[in-house]
């Protein structure tokens, strides 16, 4: 799929989630949603990002926004990751990378001269109308959750 743009309707999805059950974008219709895609549970940057969103979760909720993290890790890995780091954000398991492909964040990457497919760390702010309000591509973790919170409050 081609990259999504601001103003596009955010593609709906349903994924298994940490703690059991499923999470769907449509579950949050009528309220803003922060959707952050990250490569892998329990790695340095992904852990820092998830902890930052968890720390600010009460403020996101006060602004009416839900926060969902998505990676290709299994539900079992998400459960272990959430427990280990005290995470309270919803973690969706996209093992087949279907949602990552829908959002255009499953791309070719390279490290140490080797190319491979993986998640490009990206955050989407989806408005209560279901349209993409803001996109942060190739996220740098430091200060990111705070920036997203400011944008969610401004909706």
N, C-alpha and C positions, 0 to 999 in steps of 0.2 A: 504494500500500500504506500501511496505517496505520503509525505509528511503532512500532518494536520496543521491548520493555521488558526489564529485567533478569529473567533466568530463562527468556526465550524461547530456543528453538533458533535459532542463527544460520543464516541461509539460506546454503546452499552456492552456490558460483559457480566458474566457470572463465574466466579472462581471459588474453589475450596479455600477456606481461611483458617488461620490459627485458631485453636480452641474448638474446632469443629464447625460444621455448618458451611454456609456459603456467604459470599459478599457479592452484591451486584450494584452497579452504578445506579440502576433504577430504584434501589432501596432508599436512596437519598434525594429523590426527585423533589424539587422545591427548596433545596438548600445547597449552598456552595460545597464543593468537594475539592480537596487537595489530593491529587493522585501523583505519588512519587514512585518512579521506577528506579530500582537499584540493582546492581549486578549480583551480589551474593551475601547471604547471611554471615555474620560473625567475621567480616573482614574489617579492617580499620576504618575506612571511610564510610562504609555502609552502616557500621555500628554507630559511629558518631552522628550520622545523619538521622538514623532511627531514634537515637536517644534525644537528639535536639527536638524532633517533632513530638516525641512523647513528653518532654519537659514542657513544651508550649501547648500541649493538647488542651488543657483547661481554657487557655486564651482563644484557641481556634474554636472550641465549643461555645464560648461566650459570644463569639462573632457569628455563630450559627453554622460553622463549617465542620465537615467531617474530614478525617485524614486517613488515607489508605496507602499503604506501601505495597508494591508488587515486585516480586522477583521470581526467577525460575526455580527457586528452592521448593522442596516438598513441604507439606503441612507439618510433618514431623520435625523437620529442620526449623521451620518457623516457630513451632511450639518451644523447642529447645532454646532458640535465639531469644524469644520474648521472655522466657523464664530467666535465663542467664542475665539479661540486661534490664529486667523490670519494665519491658516495653508495654505500653497500653494502646498504641495505634493498631488499627486493623492491618493484618498482613495477608495479602492474597497470594496464593500459590499458582503461578503460571508455568507449570512444568513443560507444557507443550509450546510455550511462547506465543500462543494465539493472540493474547491481548497485547503483548509487546509488539507484535507485528501490526495489529490494528492501529496502534498509536505511533507506529513508525520509529520505535526505539530499539528494535532488534536489528543490529547493523554489523557490518564487518569492522573489526577492530584489529589493532596490531600491538604486540608487545614483544620486545627483544627480537625483532625481525620475523616473528611468527604472526600470521594472520588467522583470525578465528571469528566466529559469530558470537555476539554478546549484547547485553543491555548497555546502551549509552545512557548514563545517569541523567534523567530528565524529569522535570516536575510540570504538571499541568494544574492550573486553577480553573475549575469548571464552575460557572455561575449557576444560580438557582434555576435559570432557564434551560440548563443542560448544554449551553454553549461554552466553548473554551474562551476564557477571559484573559488568560496569560499563560505563556510557555517559557520555562527556563531550560534551554538545552545545555548539554555538557556541563552539568552543575558542579561547581566547586562547593564543598560542604560547609566551610567556615562561614557563618553568618547567613546561610541560605534559609533555614527555617524561619528566622526572624524576618527576612525579606518577604517570604511567602505569607507570613502572618500579617504583615503590613498591607500587602495586596488584598488579602482576604477581608481584612477590616474595611478596606476602601471600597469594596463591592457595594 
